Amino acid sequence: MSIAQPRLLKYEAKSPRTLEIAADWKLDTFELRNRRYLGGKSKLLQFIDTEIYSVLGRYPKSIFDVFAGTGVVANHFATKGVPVIANDLLKHNYFGLLTFLGPQRININSLAEKLTLISQQKPVSNYFSEHFGNTYFSELNAMKIGTFREKIDEIAKSLREKAALITSLIYAADKVANTVGHYDAFHRGQDNQMDLELKLPLIENEIGIKNEVYCHDSVALAPNVSSEVAYLDPPYNSRQYSDAYHLLENLAAWEKPEVHGIARKMNRAHLKSDFCGKDAPEAFDNLINRVNADLIVVSYNNTSAALNARSNASISDDELIGILEARGKVTIREVKFNGFTAGKTKKRKHTERLFMCVVKKK
């Protein structure tokens, strides 16, 4: 195992045409990376890029981001001209992936016009304000969120346009929430009075031409796609993402379910991940055996002996390495890293590891 030396990556200007349209409509903009997310890899992109490049000697011909989350890794490689397959089981993440990486072209001027129209809607009491007003959001912001969400379903003309409108609303809601970036709980007596503002996503249509975006169970999807590289960033511990982001998932799906308890959580049984808890090794084995790729890259940090029991790694290093070695030669690279957490885990020395498996030819 060795400490990686990431190579410097050149920052590239983003979406000049989208910026022009935003200025015409007097809208601010946002990027895919402008959301805090548990386990997010924004600060590790150089590390991941460097290690994949060092094995292949070039950028991959294609990459499958199996647990894409907000999509920072998939988006990074897409901006380098790599066709990506991006997947996430949670619908609010899927809509974000479609927004920034989807292959369906979108009329950005029309999107800006519709965001402006939505922002002009008079907020009224609704499902969202009834359940989430004066908790996660101020009463006014909760009314706006629910009113705007209803209008999106009324005016969206395509799947990607709907995804982009919903993603704008999700990013806006996340900015004014009375939370620390997730929805396991809200700050009592600390009403965030920031005004909800819909912004235009910095979209580049050309990036998505050769991409595929899915909202599927990873084990079921894996045998149906193929890529040169498969990148896996599975949940590390017992904390379910559907618990931390239930509210945003509720807002994205907009099925208006009953919610329960102080945290206002809906039924999430259909969103629970086998990669959290005792079934994680079996789930990981099933997934690795179904992946069609020449290089399998797994992100997994060193939380096997965490100070908080809920943060204990669900898969031991021995289990992870053994499963990967059944597919090919494994090397491990690591870098020091402290990521965004749920706020309950004591500080400790973290390293983020990449388990690199060069798959044996059959």
VEXGU-935596 format. One line per field, with one value per residue: residue in one letter; x, y, z of N, C-alpha, C, O in turn. Coordinates in steps of 0.2 Angstrom, whole numbers. Atoms other than C-alpha are relative to their C-alpha. Layout:
REM residues N
type A	...
n.X X	...
n.Y Y	...
n.Z Z	...
ca.X X	...
ca.Y Y	...
ca.Z Z	...
c.X X	...
c.Y Y	...
c.Z Z	...
o.X X	...
o.Y Y	...
o.Z Z	...
//
This chain:
REM residues 362
type M	S	I	A	Q	P	R	L	L	K	Y	E	A	K	S	P	R	T	L	E	I	A	A	D	W	K	L	D	T	F	E	L	R	N	R	R	Y	L	G	G	K	S	K	L	L	Q	F	I	D	T	E	I	Y	S	V	L	G	R	Y	P	K	S	I	F	D	V	F	A	G	T	G	V	V	A	N	H	F	A	T	K	G	V	P	V	I	A	N	D	L	L	K	H	N	Y	F	G	L	L	T	F	L	G	P	Q	R	I	N	I	N	S	L	A	E	K	L	T	L	I	S	Q	Q	K	P	V	S	N	Y	F	S	E	H	F	G	N	T	Y	F	S	E	L	N	A	M	K	I	G	T	F	R	E	K	I	D	E	I	A	K	S	L	R	E	K	A	A	L	I	T	S	L	I	Y	A	A	D	K	V	A	N	T	V	G	H	Y	D	A	F	H	R	G	Q	D	N	Q	M	D	L	E	L	K	L	P	L	I	E	N	E	I	G	I	K	N	E	V	Y	C	H	D	S	V	A	L	A	P	N	V	S	S	E	V	A	Y	L	D	P	P	Y	N	S	R	Q	Y	S	D	A	Y	H	L	L	E	N	L	A	A	W	E	K	P	E	V	H	G	I	A	R	K	M	N	R	A	H	L	K	S	D	F	C	G	K	D	A	P	E	A	F	D	N	L	I	N	R	V	N	A	D	L	I	V	V	S	Y	N	N	T	S	A	A	L	N	A	R	S	N	A	S	I	S	D	D	E	L	I	G	I	L	E	A	R	G	K	V	T	I	R	E	V	K	F	N	G	F	T	A	G	K	T	K	K	R	K	H	T	E	R	L	F	M	C	V	V	K	K	K
n.X 4	-4	4	1	-2	5	-3	4	5	1	7	3	5	6	6	0	7	4	-1	3	7	2	-1	6	6	-2	0	-6	-1	-4	-3	2	-3	2	4	-4	3	-4	-5	-1	-7	-2	-7	-4	0	-7	-3	3	-2	-7	-1	3	-4	-7	1	2	-4	4	7	3	4	7	0	6	0	6	4	-2	2	1	-3	-7	-5	2	0	-7	-3	3	-3	-6	2	2	7	1	7	1	6	1	7	4	2	-3	-6	1	2	-6	-4	3	-1	-7	-4	5	-1	6	-1	5	0	-2	4	7	-1	-1	7	5	-2	2	7	1	-2	6	6	2	0	6	-1	0	-3	-7	0	4	-4	-7	-1	-2	-4	-6	0	5	7	1	-4	3	5	-3	-3	6	4	-4	-1	7	-1	-5	4	5	-3	-6	2	-5	-3	-6	2	3	-5	-4	5	0	-6	-1	4	-3	-6	2	2	-6	-3	4	3	-2	-4	-7	-1	4	7	1	3	0	-2	6	0	-5	3	-4	4	-3	5	-1	-2	-2	-6	-1	-6	-5	0	-3	3	-5	-3	4	2	-2	1	6	1	5	2	1	-4	-7	-1	4	-2	-7	-2	3	-4	-7	-4	-7	-1	6	-1	5	-1	6	1	-6	2	7	4	3	1	7	2	-3	3	7	4	-1	2	7	1	-1	5	6	6	3	1	1	-6	0	-5	-3	-4	5	-3	4	-2	-6	-2	-1	-6	-5	-5	-3	-7	-1	1	-3	0	-5	-5	3	2	-6	-2	5	-1	-6	1	4	-2	-3	-5	-7	-3	5	-2	4	-1	2	-5	-3	5	2	-1	2	2	7	2	4	-4	-5	1	4	-4	-7	-5	-1	5	0	-5	2	5	-3	-5	3	0	-6	-6	2	-5	3	-3	3	-1	3	6	5	6	6	4	7	-1	0	-6	-6	-5	-5	-4	3	-3	4	-3	3	-1	-1	0	-1	3	-3	4	3
n.Y -6	-6	-6	-3	-6	-2	-5	-6	0	-6	-2	-2	-4	4	-2	-8	-2	0	-6	-6	1	-2	-7	-2	1	-2	6	3	7	4	6	7	1	-5	3	5	7	4	4	-3	1	-6	-2	6	1	0	6	6	-1	2	7	3	-2	3	7	0	-5	-4	0	6	-1	-1	2	2	-2	5	-3	-6	-6	-6	1	-4	4	1	-6	-1	3	-3	-6	2	4	7	2	3	3	-3	3	-1	3	-6	-4	-7	0	2	-6	-4	3	-2	-8	-2	5	3	-1	-3	-7	-4	-7	-3	-6	2	2	-6	-3	4	-2	-6	0	3	-5	-6	2	-2	6	1	5	6	6	-1	-5	3	5	-2	-7	-1	5	0	-7	-5	1	-3	4	6	-2	-1	6	4	-3	0	7	1	-4	4	6	-3	-3	3	3	6	3	-4	-7	1	1	-6	-4	3	0	-7	0	4	-4	-6	2	3	-6	-3	5	0	6	0	3	7	-1	5	-4	-7	-5	-3	-7	-3	0	-3	-5	-1	1	5	-3	5	-2	4	5	-1	6	0	5	4	5	6	3	7	2	4	-2	5	0	7	4	1	7	2	-4	2	5	-3	-5	2	-6	2	-1	0	-3	1	-3	2	-2	3	2	2	-6	0	-7	-1	-3	-6	-5	2	-5	-2	5	-1	-6	2	5	-4	5	-2	5	-2	0	2	-1	-7	-1	0	4	4	7	1	7	1	-4	3	3	6	-2	-3	5	7	3	-4	5	4	-5	-2	6	1	-5	1	5	-2	-6	1	-6	2	-2	-2	-4	0	-5	2	-3	5	-1	6	-1	-7	-1	0	7	0	-2	6	3	6	5	0	0	7	2	-4	2	6	0	-3	4	5	-3	-2	-2	-6	-4	-4	-7	-4	-7	-3	-4	0	-2	-2	5	-1	-4	4	4	-4	-1	5	0	4	0	2	5	2	7	0	7	1	6	6	2	7
n.Z 0	0	0	7	2	5	4	0	5	2	0	6	0	1	3	2	3	-6	-4	4	-1	-7	0	3	-4	-6	-4	-2	2	-5	3	-3	-6	-5	-5	-5	1	-4	4	7	2	4	-2	1	7	3	-2	4	7	0	-1	6	6	0	2	7	4	3	-3	2	6	-3	-7	-3	-7	-2	-5	2	-4	4	7	1	3	7	3	1	6	5	2	3	7	-1	-1	-7	-2	-7	-3	-7	-2	-2	5	0	3	7	3	1	5	7	1	2	4	4	7	3	1	-4	2	-6	0	-3	-7	-4	0	-5	-7	-1	-1	-6	-5	-1	-3	-6	-4	-3	-4	4	-3	-2	-5	-6	-3	-1	-2	-7	-2	5	4	-2	3	7	5	1	5	6	2	2	6	5	3	3	6	5	3	5	6	3	7	1	-6	-2	-3	-6	-4	-1	-4	-7	-3	-3	-6	-5	-2	-4	-7	-4	-2	-5	-5	-7	-1	1	6	0	-2	-6	-5	2	-6	-4	-2	4	6	5	3	7	5	5	7	5	4	6	-1	5	4	7	3	4	-5	-1	6	-1	-7	-2	-7	-3	-7	-1	-5	4	2	6	6	2	5	6	3	0	0	-1	-7	-4	-7	-5	-7	-3	-7	-5	-7	0	1	6	3	0	-6	0	6	2	2	7	4	0	4	7	2	0	-1	-6	-5	-7	-3	-7	-5	0	6	6	5	4	0	5	1	7	1	-4	4	-3	-1	-7	-6	0	7	5	3	6	5	4	4	6	4	3	4	6	4	6	1	0	-6	-5	-5	-5	-5	-7	-5	-5	-6	-3	-7	-2	-7	-1	3	7	5	1	7	1	3	-3	5	2	4	6	4	3	5	6	3	4	7	3	-4	-4	-3	-4	-1	-5	-1	-6	2	-4	4	-3	-4	-3	-5	-7	0	-3	5	0	6	5	7	5	4	6	2	8	3	7	1	4	6	-1
ca.X 0	7	2	-4	4	-11	-6	-13	-29	-32	-48	-59	-71	-89	-104	-101	-118	-127	-119	-125	-143	-143	-137	-151	-164	-155	-153	-139	-131	-125	-114	-117	-104	-113	-121	-114	-116	-111	-96	-95	-79	-77	-60	-54	-56	-37	-33	-46	-41	-22	-24	-35	-24	-8	-15	-22	-9	-23	-41	-53	-63	-79	-83	-97	-100	-111	-116	-115	-123	-123	-112	-95	-85	-95	-96	-77	-73	-87	-79	-63	-73	-76	-93	-100	-114	-120	-132	-140	-155	-161	-172	-166	-149	-155	-163	-147	-137	-150	-148	-129	-125	-141	-140	-157	-154	-162	-167	-157	-166	-183	-177	-172	-189	-198	-187	-192	-210	-210	-201	-216	-229	-238	-234	-249	-251	-248	-242	-224	-228	-240	-227	-210	-214	-207	-196	-183	-188	-197	-216	-214	-200	-209	-224	-213	-205	-222	-230	-215	-214	-233	-229	-214	-226	-238	-225	-211	-211	-197	-189	-173	-182	-192	-176	-167	-182	-183	-164	-164	-177	-168	-152	-161	-170	-154	-147	-161	-164	-162	-149	-131	-133	-143	-161	-159	-164	-167	-160	-174	-177	-165	-176	-166	-173	-163	-175	-177	-169	-170	-154	-150	-139	-123	-127	-117	-127	-112	-106	-120	-121	-113	-119	-131	-140	-150	-160	-158	-152	-133	-133	-147	-140	-122	-123	-133	-120	-101	-87	-68	-68	-81	-80	-88	-91	-103	-110	-96	-107	-124	-130	-143	-143	-162	-163	-151	-160	-178	-184	-176	-181	-199	-198	-191	-204	-218	-230	-235	-233	-238	-223	-219	-210	-200	-189	-205	-198	-208	-208	-191	-191	-190	-174	-164	-147	-140	-123	-126	-124	-122	-127	-114	-101	-113	-120	-103	-98	-114	-110	-92	-96	-108	-98	-92	-76	-57	-53	-63	-60	-67	-67	-67	-60	-52	-67	-66	-61	-71	-75	-93	-101	-113	-98	-89	-86	-98	-85	-68	-53	-50	-67	-66	-49	-54	-69	-59	-45	-57	-58	-40	-24	-27	-17	-21	-18	-22	-23	-26	-44	-57	-74	-91	-100	-117	-109	-110	-93	-78	-63	-50	-36	-45	-37	-47	-42	-44	-44	-38	-43	-36	-48	-42	-47	-58
ca.Y 0	17	35	43	58	66	75	92	94	109	118	121	135	130	132	150	149	144	159	171	164	166	184	187	181	188	171	165	148	133	118	99	100	114	102	94	75	62	53	65	64	82	84	67	69	72	56	45	53	50	32	27	36	28	10	14	27	37	42	27	24	23	22	15	25	12	22	39	50	68	63	72	58	54	72	74	61	67	84	75	67	50	42	38	27	35	26	30	21	38	48	65	60	52	69	78	65	68	87	88	71	66	62	70	88	102	120	130	146	138	131	148	155	141	144	162	158	146	159	171	159	164	152	144	131	113	95	101	116	106	93	102	121	127	112	109	126	142	142	153	143	127	135	140	123	114	127	127	108	107	120	109	94	106	114	102	95	82	70	80	97	90	84	100	110	98	98	117	116	103	113	129	120	112	130	136	121	121	107	103	96	80	77	65	80	99	114	118	137	141	146	149	165	165	167	152	156	145	145	139	123	125	113	108	98	91	82	70	64	47	45	33	38	25	24	6	-7	-8	-27	-29	-16	-22	-37	-26	-13	-14	-1	-1	5	2	14	9	20	10	15	12	9	6	24	23	37	35	40	55	62	56	73	77	60	64	81	72	58	69	55	64	50	50	55	50	55	71	69	68	53	43	24	20	1	1	12	2	-3	-21	-12	-5	-18	-37	-41	-29	-43	-54	-39	-33	-51	-52	-35	-38	-54	-46	-31	-30	-20	-22	-12	-11	3	3	18	13	22	15	15	-3	2	18	26	27	10	16	22	4	-2	-14	-24	-29	-26	-45	-48	-34	-39	-57	-54	-43	-55	-68	-56	-51	-43	-30	-16	-3	16	28	47	56	63	69	70	77	67	66	76	62	54	59	65	52	49	45	39	36	20	15	-4	-6	-23	-27	-40	-57	-61	-76
ca.Z 0	-4	-2	-19	-27	-36	-52	-55	-65	-75	-71	-86	-89	-88	-100	-108	-117	-101	-92	-106	-105	-86	-88	-100	-88	-73	-65	-54	-58	-49	-53	-50	-36	-26	-14	2	2	14	7	-8	-18	-24	-14	-20	-39	-42	-32	-42	-59	-55	-50	-65	-77	-70	-73	-90	-96	-102	-98	-99	-115	-104	-85	-75	-59	-50	-35	-42	-29	-34	-49	-45	-51	-67	-71	-69	-82	-93	-94	-100	-115	-107	-110	-93	-86	-70	-59	-42	-33	-26	-37	-31	-36	-53	-57	-54	-65	-79	-77	-79	-88	-97	-116	-120	-127	-117	-122	-110	-114	-111	-95	-89	-94	-84	-69	-70	-71	-57	-46	-49	-42	-27	-13	-5	9	3	7	9	20	31	35	34	38	54	55	41	33	37	34	19	11	14	5	-9	-11	-12	-24	-35	-36	-41	-55	-62	-65	-74	-86	-89	-107	-106	-94	-94	-92	-78	-70	-72	-64	-49	-47	-46	-33	-23	-23	-18	-4	2	4	15	26	45	44	43	26	29	35	50	61	60	71	84	86	72	58	42	35	18	4	-8	-25	-40	-50	-68	-68	-78	-92	-107	-119	-128	-112	-112	-130	-126	-108	-100	-84	-73	-57	-53	-40	-44	-43	-55	-67	-67	-79	-92	-95	-99	-98	-98	-80	-66	-51	-35	-20	-10	7	21	36	43	40	26	13	12	30	28	12	14	13	-4	-10	-5	-14	-30	-31	-26	-21	-5	7	26	36	54	70	74	59	47	38	25	23	15	15	-4	-3	10	4	7	7	25	39	40	22	14	11	1	-8	-13	-19	-30	-37	-41	-49	-61	-66	-84	-84	-87	-72	-56	-44	-27	-15	4	19	34	46	51	69	71	87	84	81	67	58	58	40	34	24	32	22	21	14	1	-5	-6	-16	-28	-30	-36	-52	-54	-47	-33	-28	-15	-15	-1	3	19	19	31	23	26	40	48	62	76	72	83	73	69	56	40	24	8	-1	-19	-22	-40	-48	-65	-71	-77	-95	-96
c.X 4	-4	0	3	-5	3	-5	-5	-1	-8	-3	-6	-7	-6	-1	-7	-5	0	-3	-8	-2	1	-6	-6	1	-1	7	1	3	3	-2	4	-2	-5	4	-4	4	4	2	8	3	8	5	1	7	3	-3	3	7	1	-3	5	7	-1	-1	5	-4	-7	-4	-4	-7	1	-7	0	-7	-4	2	-1	-2	4	7	5	-1	1	8	3	-4	3	7	-2	-1	-7	-1	-7	0	-7	-1	-7	-5	-2	2	7	0	-2	6	5	-3	1	7	3	-5	1	-6	2	-5	1	2	-4	-7	0	1	-7	-5	2	-3	-7	-2	2	-5	-6	-1	0	-7	1	-1	3	7	0	-3	5	7	1	1	4	7	0	-5	-7	0	4	-3	-6	2	2	-6	-4	4	0	-7	1	5	-4	-5	4	6	-2	4	2	6	-2	-3	6	4	-4	0	7	2	-4	3	6	-2	-3	5	3	-4	-3	3	4	7	2	-3	-7	-2	-3	1	2	-7	2	5	-3	4	-5	2	-6	2	1	1	5	0	6	4	0	4	-3	4	3	-4	-2	1	-2	-6	-1	-6	-2	-2	4	6	1	-4	2	6	1	-3	4	8	4	7	2	-7	3	-5	1	-6	0	5	-3	-7	-5	-3	-1	-7	-2	3	-3	-7	-4	1	-3	-8	-2	1	-6	-7	-6	-4	-2	-2	8	-1	5	2	3	-4	3	-6	2	6	2	3	7	6	5	3	8	2	-2	2	-1	4	5	-3	-3	6	3	-5	1	6	0	-4	2	4	5	7	3	-5	3	-5	3	-2	5	1	-4	-1	1	-2	-2	-7	-3	-4	5	5	-1	-4	3	7	4	2	-5	0	6	-1	-5	3	5	-2	-1	6	5	-2	6	-4	4	-4	2	-3	-6	-5	-6	-6	-4	-7	1	0	6	6	6	5	4	-3	5	-6	4	-3	3	0	0	1	-3	3	-4	-2	2
c.Y 6	6	3	7	3	5	6	0	7	2	3	5	-3	4	8	1	0	7	6	0	2	7	3	0	2	-5	-1	-7	-4	-6	-7	0	5	-3	-4	-7	-4	-5	3	0	6	1	-6	-2	-1	-7	-6	1	-3	-7	-4	1	-4	-8	0	3	5	1	-6	1	0	-2	0	3	-3	3	8	6	6	0	4	-4	-1	6	2	-3	2	6	-1	-4	-7	-1	-3	-3	1	-3	2	-3	6	4	7	0	-2	7	4	-3	2	7	1	-5	-3	1	4	8	4	7	4	7	-1	-2	6	4	-3	1	7	0	-4	4	5	-3	2	-6	-1	-6	-7	-6	2	5	-3	-5	2	8	0	-6	0	7	5	-2	2	-4	-6	1	1	-6	-4	3	-1	-7	-2	3	-4	-5	3	2	-4	-4	-6	-3	4	7	-1	-1	6	5	-3	1	8	1	-3	4	6	-2	-2	6	3	-4	1	-6	1	-3	-7	1	-5	4	7	4	3	7	4	1	4	5	2	-1	-5	3	-6	3	-4	-4	2	-6	1	-6	-5	-6	-7	-4	-8	-3	-4	2	-5	2	-7	-3	-2	-8	-3	3	-2	-4	3	6	-2	7	-3	0	0	3	-1	4	-2	3	-4	-4	-1	6	0	7	2	3	8	5	-2	6	2	-6	1	6	-2	-4	3	-4	2	-5	2	0	-1	3	8	2	0	-5	-5	-7	-1	-7	-2	3	-3	-3	-6	2	3	-6	-7	-3	3	-5	-4	5	2	-6	-1	6	-1	-5	1	6	-2	5	-3	2	2	4	1	5	-3	3	-5	1	-7	0	7	1	0	-6	0	2	-6	-2	-6	-6	1	1	-7	-2	4	-2	-7	-1	3	-4	-6	2	2	2	7	3	6	7	4	7	2	4	0	3	3	-6	2	4	-3	-4	4	0	-5	1	-4	-1	-3	-5	-1	-7	-1	-8	0	-7	-5	-1	-7	-4
c.Z 0	0	-7	0	-5	-5	-1	-6	-2	0	-7	1	-2	-4	-2	-2	6	4	-4	1	7	1	-3	4	7	6	2	-2	5	-4	3	7	6	5	5	0	4	-5	-7	-1	-3	2	-2	-8	-3	2	-5	-7	0	0	-6	-6	1	-2	-7	-5	-4	3	-3	-6	2	8	2	7	3	5	0	5	-3	-7	-1	-4	-8	-4	-1	-6	-6	-3	-4	-7	1	0	7	0	7	2	8	2	2	-5	0	-3	-8	-4	-1	-5	-7	-2	-3	-5	-5	-8	-4	0	4	-3	6	1	3	7	4	0	5	7	2	2	6	6	1	3	7	5	4	5	-4	4	3	6	6	4	2	2	7	3	-4	-3	4	-3	-7	-5	-1	-5	-7	-3	-3	-6	-6	-3	-4	-7	-5	-3	-5	-7	-3	-6	-2	6	3	3	7	6	2	5	7	3	2	6	6	2	4	7	5	3	6	6	7	2	-1	-6	-1	4	6	6	-3	6	3	1	-4	-7	-5	-4	-7	-4	-5	-7	-5	-5	-7	1	-6	-5	-6	-4	-3	5	0	-6	1	6	0	7	2	7	2	6	-4	-2	-6	-6	-3	-6	-7	-3	0	-1	1	8	4	7	5	6	4	7	5	6	0	-1	-8	-3	-1	6	0	-5	-1	-2	-8	-5	-1	-5	-8	-3	0	0	6	5	7	2	8	4	-1	-6	-7	-6	-3	1	-5	-1	-7	-2	4	-4	4	2	7	5	-2	-7	-5	-3	-6	-5	-4	-4	-6	-5	-4	-5	-6	-4	-6	-1	0	6	5	6	6	5	7	5	5	7	3	8	2	7	1	-4	-7	-6	-2	-7	0	-3	3	-6	-3	-5	-7	-4	-3	-5	-7	-3	-4	-8	-3	5	3	3	4	0	5	0	6	-2	6	-3	4	3	2	7	7	1	3	-6	1	-7	-5	-6	-5	-4	-7	-1	-7	-2	-7	-1	-4	-6	1	-6
o.X 9	-10	6	2	-3	7	-11	-3	-2	-12	1	-10	-7	-7	-5	-10	-9	-5	-6	-11	-7	-4	-9	-10	-3	-4	12	-4	5	0	-5	1	1	-10	9	-10	10	1	5	12	8	12	11	3	9	6	1	4	9	5	0	6	10	4	2	6	-1	-8	-2	-7	-12	5	-11	4	-12	-10	6	2	-6	2	9	9	3	3	9	6	-1	3	9	3	-2	-11	3	-12	4	-12	4	-12	-11	2	3	8	3	1	7	8	1	3	7	8	-3	3	-4	3	-11	7	-3	-6	-10	-5	-3	-9	-8	-2	-5	-10	-6	-2	-6	-11	4	-4	-10	6	-5	4	8	3	-1	4	11	6	-1	4	12	6	-9	-7	-3	2	-2	-7	-1	0	-5	-5	2	1	-6	-1	3	-3	-6	1	7	-7	3	2	6	1	-1	6	6	-1	1	8	5	-1	3	8	2	-1	5	6	0	-7	9	2	9	8	-2	-8	-7	-7	4	1	-11	7	7	-1	6	-9	0	-10	7	-3	6	5	-3	12	2	4	4	-1	3	5	-1	-5	-4	0	-11	3	-11	2	-8	9	6	3	-2	2	7	5	-2	2	10	1	9	5	-12	7	-11	7	-10	5	7	0	-11	-11	1	-3	-9	-8	-1	-3	-9	-8	-4	-5	-11	-7	-3	-8	-11	-11	-9	-8	0	12	-6	11	0	3	-2	3	-10	8	5	8	7	10	11	4	4	11	7	-7	7	3	4	6	0	-2	5	5	-2	1	6	3	-4	0	8	3	8	8	-10	8	-10	8	-8	11	-1	-1	-6	-2	2	-3	-9	-1	-3	3	9	-7	-3	1	10	3	2	-4	-1	5	1	-4	2	6	1	-2	7	4	-5	10	-10	10	-10	8	-9	-6	-6	-6	-5	-5	-9	-4	0	7	7	6	7	2	-4	9	-10	10	-9	9	-6	5	-4	0	6	-10	1	0
o.Y 6	6	4	11	2	9	5	-2	12	-2	7	4	-8	10	11	7	4	9	10	5	6	10	8	5	1	-4	-1	-10	-2	-8	-6	-3	4	1	-8	-7	-4	-8	-1	1	6	3	-5	-7	-5	-10	-10	-4	-6	-10	-9	-3	-6	-10	-5	2	8	-3	-8	7	3	-6	4	-1	-1	2	11	11	6	5	5	-1	0	6	5	0	2	7	3	-6	-10	2	-7	-1	-1	-3	2	-1	5	7	10	5	1	8	8	1	3	9	4	-4	-7	6	6	11	2	10	5	9	3	-1	6	6	0	1	8	3	-1	4	8	1	2	-10	4	-10	-7	-5	0	4	-1	-5	0	10	-4	-6	3	9	3	-5	-1	-5	-9	-3	-2	-8	-7	-1	-2	-8	-6	0	-4	-6	-1	2	-2	-7	-9	1	6	10	3	2	7	8	1	2	9	5	-1	4	8	2	0	6	7	-2	3	-9	7	-5	-10	6	-7	2	9	2	6	9	9	-2	10	3	7	-6	-5	7	-10	8	-10	-2	3	-10	6	-12	-12	-11	-12	-9	-11	-9	-4	2	-6	5	-9	0	-4	-9	-7	0	-3	-3	0	8	-7	11	-8	-4	3	1	1	3	2	6	-10	-8	-1	6	0	12	8	7	12	11	-1	5	4	-4	-1	5	0	-3	2	-3	-1	-6	8	-4	1	4	11	8	2	-3	-7	-9	1	-8	-6	1	0	-7	-6	-2	5	-8	-8	-8	1	-4	-4	3	3	-5	-2	4	0	-5	-3	7	-6	11	-9	-1	6	2	3	5	-5	2	-10	2	-7	-5	10	-4	0	-7	-4	1	-5	-2	-11	-12	6	-1	-8	-5	1	-3	-8	-5	1	-5	-9	-2	2	1	11	1	7	7	3	9	0	8	-5	9	3	-11	8	6	0	-7	9	-4	-7	4	-10	4	-7	-3	-1	-9	-1	-11	1	-12	-3	-1	-11	-10
o.Z 4	-2	-10	5	-11	-3	1	-11	3	-2	-10	5	-6	-3	1	0	6	6	0	2	8	4	0	4	12	11	-1	-5	10	-10	9	12	11	7	3	0	3	-9	-11	3	-7	-3	-1	-10	-7	-2	-7	-10	-5	-4	-8	-10	-5	-4	-10	-11	-8	8	-9	-8	-1	10	0	11	2	5	4	5	-8	-11	-6	-8	-12	-9	-7	-11	-12	-9	-7	-10	-4	4	9	-3	11	-1	11	-2	1	-9	-6	-6	-12	-9	-6	-9	-11	-8	-8	-9	-9	-10	-10	5	4	-4	10	7	7	11	10	6	8	11	8	7	10	11	7	4	11	3	7	4	-9	10	9	11	12	10	6	3	11	9	-1	-6	8	-8	-11	-11	-7	-9	-12	-9	-8	-11	-11	-9	-9	-12	-11	-9	-10	-12	-9	-6	-6	11	9	7	11	11	8	9	12	9	7	11	11	8	8	11	11	9	10	10	7	7	-2	-8	-7	7	6	10	-7	12	-1	4	-2	-12	-5	-8	-10	-3	-8	-9	-4	-7	-7	2	-12	-3	-9	-2	-3	2	1	-5	-2	8	-4	11	-1	11	2	8	-9	-7	-10	-12	-9	-11	-12	-8	4	-4	4	10	2	10	3	9	5	10	4	9	-5	-1	-13	0	-1	6	3	-4	-7	-6	-11	-10	-6	-9	-12	-8	-4	-3	7	7	8	0	10	2	-5	-9	-12	-11	1	3	-11	-3	-7	-7	3	-8	10	5	9	5	-6	-8	-11	-9	-11	-11	-11	-10	-11	-11	-10	-10	-11	-9	-6	-4	2	8	3	8	4	8	7	4	6	12	7	11	6	11	7	-10	-11	-11	-7	-10	4	-2	2	-12	-9	-10	-12	-10	-8	-10	-12	-9	-8	-12	-9	11	0	5	2	2	6	-2	8	-6	9	-5	10	0	1	9	12	6	0	-10	7	-11	-5	-7	-3	-6	-7	-1	-10	0	-11	1	-10	-6	3	-7
//
